[in-house]
Amino acid sequence: MYTKGITTAEIAELIEKMYGAHYSQATVSNMTKAVNEQVQAFQQRRLASQYVAIFLDATYLPLKRDTVQKEAVHIAIGIRPDGTKEVLNGRL
């Protein structure tokens, strides 16, 4: 949400409405930084070179910018020869 322009105050308010838990703007900012590092590591990881199948899908989620509009979240999942699955990409 933060990378899409939603402020830490708006994120804290949304979390409180959805889950009943209160977080300060500083806590939301710290969580965002921690998750951002994990997201960057995920995006920069090395992928297996062979998949027997790749599934592509999307779901639409309401996102608030100037107004609330639904946007597609795309995901790609690769199936390795041994049957294990790997998320290849997930993006708005």
CORPE-V37666 format. One record per helix or strand of 3 or more residues. SS is the DSSP state (h for helix, s for strand). FROM is the first residue (numbers start at 1). LEN is the number of residues. Records with the same first field share a line. If there is no record, write none. Layout:
SS: FROM-LEN, FROM-LEN
This chain:
h: 2-3, 8-12, 25-20
s: 53-12, 68-12, 85-7
